[in-house]
């Protein structure tokens, strides 16, 4: 059993590491590395984006396990159960329902138009690349913006709701260039992702919902453009 002194020493060790980890988590996606490192073509930039985001996810996993010396459960990665699958599917239905509501009712009422150029960047690429995008987004974004961000922000602030709000804001900022209509969809999605994670602390569950919702949404958009 750890004594109070041991707990305080461990906290002093982890606080600066968590701060650096959060700087990496929130800062790296804003550097635009794919534009610097990969061919300046739509497909080249898309491939570059996926490679960069895979690297982000791996880096955060390595930071948590090798540098912070914490288990993967410290960022919500646990052995999946039937509940993982069931709640992941339920969240997928909720995500698709809010997406339909956003496109059909909320966005038109607010005078927003869909950013078709942003949609085409994702959907008007080879099918394998579109599918890859759904998986990379669903896994890497959840590692960064739910598992790592929420857990470390809660560790630093002692408040799960502050942690969820800050992580949600960072995730929304990541998508702000998509335009008004897509941002309404992302806002609903963020509420569902954050709420599901705070409730279950089961990152694979949120990953399933994210991957499936993106896959369905991208497919429908590809059929329309």
C-alpha positions as CSV (number, residue, x, y, z in Angstrom):
1,X,0.0,0.0,0.0
2,X,1.3,3.4,-0.9
3,X,1.8,5.9,1.9
4,X,0.8,9.6,1.7
5,X,4.4,10.5,1.0
6,X,4.6,8.0,-1.8
7,X,1.4,9.4,-3.3
8,X,2.6,12.9,-3.1
9,X,6.0,11.9,-4.7
10,X,4.1,10.2,-7.5
11,X,1.9,13.2,-8.1
12,X,5.0,15.5,-8.2
13,X,6.5,13.2,-10.8
14,X,3.4,13.0,-12.9
15,X,2.2,16.6,-12.9
16,X,5.0,18.0,-15.3
17,X,4.7,14.9,-17.5
18,X,0.9,15.3,-17.8
19,X,1.4,19.0,-18.7
20,X,3.9,18.1,-21.4
21,X,1.7,15.3,-22.6
22,X,-1.3,17.7,-22.9
23,X,0.9,20.2,-24.8
24,X,1.7,17.4,-27.3
25,X,-1.9,16.3,-27.5
26,X,-3.3,19.7,-28.2
27,X,-0.3,21.2,-30.0
28,X,0.8,18.6,-32.5
29,X,-2.4,18.5,-34.6
30,X,-2.1,22.3,-35.1
31,X,1.3,22.1,-36.8
32,X,0.0,21.0,-40.2
33,X,2.8,18.5,-40.5
34,X,1.1,16.6,-43.4
35,X,1.4,19.8,-45.5
36,X,5.1,20.1,-44.8
37,X,6.0,16.4,-45.3
38,X,3.8,15.0,-48.0
39,X,2.9,15.7,-51.7
40,X,0.7,18.7,-52.3
41,X,-2.1,16.8,-54.0
42,X,-5.5,15.9,-52.6
43,X,-4.6,12.2,-52.2
44,X,-1.1,12.9,-51.1
45,X,-2.2,15.3,-48.4
46,X,-4.9,12.8,-47.3
47,X,-2.4,9.9,-47.0
48,X,-0.1,12.3,-45.2
49,X,-2.8,13.2,-42.8
50,X,-3.5,9.6,-41.9
51,X,0.2,8.8,-41.4
52,X,0.7,11.9,-39.2
53,X,-2.4,11.0,-37.1
54,X,-1.3,7.4,-36.7
55,X,2.0,8.8,-35.4
56,X,0.2,11.1,-33.0
57,X,-1.7,8.2,-31.6
58,X,1.4,6.0,-31.2
59,X,3.3,8.9,-29.6
60,X,0.7,9.5,-27.0
61,X,0.5,5.7,-26.2
62,X,4.3,5.6,-25.8
63,X,4.3,8.8,-23.7
64,X,1.7,7.3,-21.3
65,X,3.3,3.9,-21.0
66,X,7.0,4.5,-21.3
67,X,7.5,8.1,-20.1
68,X,4.7,8.4,-17.5
69,X,5.1,4.7,-16.7
70,X,1.3,4.2,-16.4
71,X,-0.9,1.4,-17.7
72,X,-3.1,1.8,-20.8
73,X,-6.0,1.7,-18.5
74,X,-4.9,5.2,-17.3
75,X,-6.2,6.5,-20.7
76,X,-9.3,4.3,-20.7
77,X,-7.9,1.4,-22.8
78,X,-9.3,-1.7,-21.3
79,X,-10.2,-5.2,-22.4
80,X,-13.5,-4.9,-24.5
81,X,-16.6,-6.6,-23.2
82,X,-20.1,-7.1,-24.7
83,X,-21.0,-3.8,-23.1
84,X,-18.2,-2.2,-25.1
85,X,-19.8,-3.3,-28.3
86,X,-23.4,-2.8,-27.2
87,X,-22.9,0.8,-26.0
88,X,-20.7,1.5,-29.0
89,X,-23.5,0.6,-31.3
90,X,-26.1,2.5,-29.2
91,X,-23.9,5.6,-29.4
92,X,-23.6,5.1,-33.2
93,X,-27.4,5.3,-33.6
94,X,-27.4,8.4,-31.4
95,X,-24.7,10.0,-33.5
96,X,-26.5,9.3,-36.8
97,X,-29.8,10.6,-35.4
98,X,-28.2,13.9,-34.3
99,X,-26.4,14.1,-37.7
100,X,-29.7,13.8,-39.5
101,X,-31.3,16.3,-37.2
102,X,-28.4,18.7,-37.8
103,X,-28.5,18.5,-41.6
104,X,-32.3,18.5,-41.9
105,X,-33.4,21.0,-39.3
106,X,-30.8,22.8,-37.2
107,X,-28.3,23.9,-39.8
108,X,-30.9,25.2,-42.2
109,X,-32.7,27.0,-39.4
110,X,-29.4,28.7,-38.6
111,X,-28.7,29.5,-42.2
112,X,-25.6,27.3,-42.4
113,X,-24.6,25.6,-45.6
114,X,-22.6,22.4,-45.9
115,X,-18.9,22.9,-46.8
116,X,-18.8,20.6,-49.8
117,X,-15.1,21.2,-50.4
118,X,-14.3,19.9,-47.0
119,X,-16.5,16.9,-47.5
120,X,-14.9,16.1,-50.8
121,X,-11.4,16.1,-49.3
122,X,-12.5,13.1,-47.3
123,X,-14.9,11.3,-49.6
124,X,-13.6,12.0,-53.1
125,X,-10.5,9.8,-52.7
126,X,-9.9,6.1,-53.3
127,X,-12.3,4.0,-51.2
128,X,-9.5,2.3,-49.2
129,X,-8.3,5.8,-48.2
130,X,-11.8,6.9,-47.1
131,X,-12.1,3.8,-45.0
132,X,-8.6,4.3,-43.5
133,X,-9.6,7.9,-42.6
134,X,-12.6,6.6,-40.6
135,X,-10.4,4.1,-38.7
136,X,-7.6,6.5,-38.0
137,X,-9.9,9.3,-36.9
138,X,-11.9,6.9,-34.7
139,X,-8.8,5.5,-33.0
140,X,-6.2,8.3,-32.9
141,X,-8.6,11.2,-32.1
142,X,-10.1,9.2,-29.3
143,X,-6.7,8.4,-27.8
144,X,-5.7,12.1,-27.9
145,X,-9.0,14.0,-27.1
146,X,-10.8,11.5,-24.9
147,X,-8.6,9.0,-23.3
148,X,-5.4,11.0,-22.7
149,X,-6.8,14.6,-22.6
150,X,-9.8,13.9,-20.2
151,X,-7.8,11.6,-17.9
152,X,-4.8,13.9,-17.5
153,X,-7.0,17.1,-17.3
154,X,-9.0,15.4,-14.5
155,X,-5.8,14.4,-12.8
156,X,-4.5,18.0,-12.9
157,X,-7.8,19.8,-12.0
158,X,-9.5,17.2,-9.9
159,X,-12.8,17.9,-11.8
160,X,-14.1,15.5,-14.4
161,X,-16.5,18.1,-15.9
162,X,-13.7,20.7,-16.4
163,X,-11.7,18.0,-18.0
164,X,-14.5,17.0,-20.3
165,X,-15.2,20.6,-21.3
166,X,-11.6,21.5,-22.0
167,X,-11.1,18.4,-24.1
168,X,-14.4,19.0,-25.9
169,X,-13.3,22.6,-26.7
170,X,-10.0,21.4,-28.1
171,X,-11.7,18.8,-30.3
172,X,-14.2,21.4,-31.6
173,X,-11.3,23.8,-32.5
174,X,-9.7,21.0,-34.4
175,X,-12.7,20.8,-36.7
176,X,-13.6,24.5,-36.9
177,X,-12.4,24.9,-40.5
178,X,-15.1,22.5,-41.7
179,X,-17.8,25.2,-41.6
180,X,-21.1,25.8,-39.9
181,X,-23.1,22.7,-40.8
182,X,-20.4,20.3,-40.1
183,X,-19.6,22.0,-36.8
184,X,-23.2,21.4,-35.6
185,X,-22.7,17.7,-36.4
186,X,-19.3,17.7,-34.6
187,X,-20.7,19.5,-31.6
188,X,-23.4,16.8,-31.1
189,X,-20.8,14.1,-31.7
190,X,-18.5,15.7,-29.1
191,X,-21.2,15.8,-26.5
192,X,-21.9,12.1,-27.1
193,X,-18.2,11.0,-27.2
194,X,-17.4,13.0,-24.0
195,X,-20.5,11.9,-22.2
196,X,-20.0,8.2,-23.1
197,X,-16.4,8.3,-22.0
198,X,-17.0,10.0,-18.7
199,X,-19.8,7.5,-18.0
200,X,-18.0,4.3,-19.0
201,X,-14.3,5.1,-19.0
202,X,-14.1,2.6,-21.9
203,X,-12.1,4.1,-24.7
204,X,-12.7,1.1,-27.1
205,X,-16.4,1.7,-26.8
206,X,-16.1,5.3,-27.9
207,X,-13.7,4.3,-30.7
208,X,-16.3,1.9,-32.1
209,X,-19.0,4.6,-32.1
210,X,-16.6,7.1,-33.8
211,X,-15.4,4.7,-36.5
212,X,-18.9,3.4,-37.4
213,X,-20.5,6.9,-37.4
214,X,-17.6,8.2,-39.6
215,X,-17.9,5.2,-41.9
216,X,-21.6,5.7,-42.4
217,X,-21.4,9.4,-42.7
218,X,-18.6,9.3,-45.2
219,X,-20.3,6.7,-47.3
220,X,-23.6,8.7,-47.5
221,X,-21.6,11.8,-48.4
222,X,-19.6,10.0,-51.1
223,X,-22.9,8.8,-52.7
224,X,-24.2,12.4,-52.9
225,X,-21.0,14.1,-54.2
